Amino acid sequence: MHAARAGGSLSFDEYLVRGRFPINYFRYTDDSGAKIIVDRVLHYENLAAELSEVFSQLNVPFDDTLGVKAKSEYRTDRRPYQLVFNDKQRRIVENAFAKEIELHGYRFER
């Protein structure tokens, strides 16, 4: 998506080196960033299913679809992320998102 915004000239490595990442854990944690203070954080990789659960709890109709594939056209390499990232790229992401990785129990497994 960022490459498209840059006219297609931004490579994945250039994006990672820039280091301007969407860090947002502070929006849903306490002042220390150590404790989640919202009822639930939905995971993008399971978004439709988790939205379905939330809407069901709220008695809001939801047909299990989002009706749009907002960013799907930007990612052309459909391999699992573990196969896309090299070790250097993985370290950059692990460092940049260390707090989110810890808070949500993510693991970069091969």
C-alpha positions as a Markdown table, in Angstrom:
| # | Residue | x | y | z |
|---|---|---|---|---|
| 1 | Met | 0.0 | 0.0 | 0.0 |
| 2 | His | 2.8 | 2.4 | 0.9 |
| 3 | Ala | 4.6 | 1.5 | -2.3 |
| 4 | Ala | 1.5 | 2.4 | -4.3 |
| 5 | Arg | 1.3 | 5.7 | -2.5 |
| 6 | Ala | 4.9 | 6.4 | -3.4 |
| 7 | Gly | 4.1 | 5.8 | -7.1 |
| 8 | Gly | 5.3 | 2.2 | -7.0 |
| 9 | Ser | 8.9 | 3.2 | -6.3 |
| 10 | Leu | 9.1 | 2.0 | -2.6 |
| 11 | Ser | 10.5 | -1.5 | -2.1 |
| 12 | Phe | 9.6 | -3.5 | 0.9 |
| 13 | Asp | 13.2 | -3.1 | 2.2 |
| 14 | Glu | 13.0 | 0.6 | 1.7 |
| 15 | Tyr | 9.7 | 0.7 | 3.7 |
| 16 | Leu | 11.3 | -1.2 | 6.5 |
| 17 | Val | 14.4 | 1.0 | 6.6 |
| 18 | Arg | 12.3 | 4.1 | 6.8 |
| 19 | Gly | 10.9 | 2.8 | 10.1 |
| 20 | Arg | 7.6 | 4.7 | 9.9 |
| 21 | Phe | 5.3 | 2.0 | 11.2 |
| 22 | Pro | 1.7 | 2.1 | 12.4 |
| 23 | Ile | 2.5 | 1.5 | 16.1 |
| 24 | Asn | -0.8 | 1.8 | 18.0 |
| 25 | Tyr | -0.7 | -0.3 | 21.2 |
| 26 | Phe | -0.9 | 2.9 | 23.2 |
| 27 | Arg | -4.5 | 3.3 | 22.0 |
| 28 | Tyr | -5.7 | 0.2 | 23.8 |
| 29 | Thr | -3.3 | -0.2 | 26.8 |
| 30 | Asp | -2.7 | 1.6 | 30.1 |
| 31 | Asp | -0.2 | 4.4 | 30.4 |
| 32 | Ser | 2.7 | 1.9 | 30.9 |
| 33 | Gly | 1.7 | 0.1 | 27.7 |
| 34 | Ala | 1.8 | -3.2 | 29.6 |
| 35 | Lys | -1.9 | -3.9 | 30.2 |
| 36 | Ile | -4.7 | -4.1 | 27.6 |
| 37 | Ile | -7.5 | -1.9 | 28.9 |
| 38 | Val | -10.2 | -2.5 | 26.2 |
| 39 | Asp | -12.7 | -5.3 | 26.3 |
| 40 | Arg | -11.2 | -6.9 | 23.2 |
| 41 | Val | -8.6 | -6.4 | 20.5 |
| 42 | Leu | -9.5 | -8.0 | 17.2 |
| 43 | His | -6.8 | -9.7 | 15.1 |
| 44 | Tyr | -6.7 | -8.7 | 11.5 |
| 45 | Glu | -5.9 | -12.2 | 10.4 |
| 46 | Asn | -9.2 | -13.4 | 11.9 |
| 47 | Leu | -11.2 | -10.2 | 11.4 |
| 48 | Ala | -14.4 | -11.5 | 9.9 |
| 49 | Ala | -14.7 | -14.3 | 12.4 |
| 50 | Glu | -14.0 | -12.1 | 15.4 |
| 51 | Leu | -16.3 | -9.4 | 14.1 |
| 52 | Ser | -19.0 | -12.0 | 13.8 |
| 53 | Glu | -18.5 | -12.9 | 17.5 |
| 54 | Val | -18.6 | -9.3 | 18.6 |
| 55 | Phe | -21.7 | -8.4 | 16.5 |
| 56 | Ser | -23.4 | -11.6 | 17.8 |
| 57 | Gln | -22.8 | -10.5 | 21.4 |
| 58 | Leu | -24.2 | -7.0 | 20.5 |
| 59 | Asn | -27.2 | -8.5 | 18.6 |
| 60 | Val | -26.1 | -6.7 | 15.5 |
| 61 | Pro | -26.7 | -8.4 | 12.1 |
| 62 | Phe | -23.5 | -9.4 | 10.3 |
| 63 | Asp | -23.2 | -11.7 | 7.3 |
| 64 | Asp | -19.6 | -12.8 | 8.0 |
| 65 | Thr | -18.3 | -10.7 | 5.2 |
| 66 | Leu | -16.7 | -7.3 | 5.1 |
| 67 | Gly | -18.0 | -6.5 | 1.7 |
| 68 | Val | -14.7 | -5.0 | 0.6 |
| 69 | Lys | -11.1 | -6.2 | 0.1 |
| 70 | Ala | -9.6 | -2.9 | 1.0 |
| 71 | Lys | -5.9 | -3.7 | 0.7 |
| 72 | Ser | -6.0 | -7.1 | -1.1 |
| 73 | Glu | -4.7 | -5.7 | -4.4 |
| 74 | Tyr | -1.6 | -4.2 | -2.8 |
| 75 | Arg | 0.0 | -7.5 | -1.8 |
| 76 | Thr | 1.0 | -9.5 | -4.8 |
| 77 | Asp | 3.1 | -12.1 | -3.0 |
| 78 | Arg | 0.6 | -14.4 | -1.4 |
| 79 | Arg | 3.1 | -16.7 | 0.4 |
| 80 | Pro | 2.8 | -16.9 | 4.2 |
| 81 | Tyr | 4.7 | -14.0 | 5.8 |
| 82 | Gln | 7.3 | -16.4 | 7.2 |
| 83 | Leu | 8.4 | -17.2 | 3.7 |
| 84 | Val | 8.4 | -13.6 | 2.5 |
| 85 | Phe | 10.6 | -12.1 | 5.2 |
| 86 | Asn | 14.3 | -12.7 | 5.3 |
| 87 | Asp | 16.1 | -12.7 | 8.7 |
| 88 | Lys | 17.1 | -9.0 | 8.6 |
| 89 | Gln | 13.5 | -7.9 | 7.7 |
| 90 | Arg | 12.2 | -10.2 | 10.5 |
| 91 | Arg | 14.5 | -8.5 | 13.1 |
| 92 | Ile | 13.3 | -5.0 | 12.0 |
| 93 | Val | 9.7 | -6.0 | 12.4 |
| 94 | Glu | 10.3 | -7.8 | 15.7 |
| 95 | Asn | 12.1 | -4.8 | 17.1 |
| 96 | Ala | 9.5 | -2.2 | 15.8 |
| 97 | Phe | 6.5 | -4.2 | 17.0 |
| 98 | Ala | 8.0 | -5.8 | 20.1 |
| 99 | Lys | 5.3 | -4.5 | 22.4 |
| 100 | Glu | 2.4 | -5.7 | 20.2 |
| 101 | Ile | 4.2 | -9.1 | 19.7 |
| 102 | Glu | 4.4 | -9.4 | 23.5 |
| 103 | Leu | 0.9 | -8.2 | 24.2 |
| 104 | His | -0.7 | -10.5 | 21.7 |
| 105 | Gly | 1.6 | -13.5 | 22.0 |
| 106 | Tyr | 2.6 | -13.5 | 18.4 |
| 107 | Arg | 5.5 | -15.7 | 17.3 |
| 108 | Phe | 7.4 | -15.7 | 14.0 |
| 109 | Glu | 7.5 | -19.4 | 13.4 |
| 110 | Arg | 9.0 | -20.9 | 10.3 |
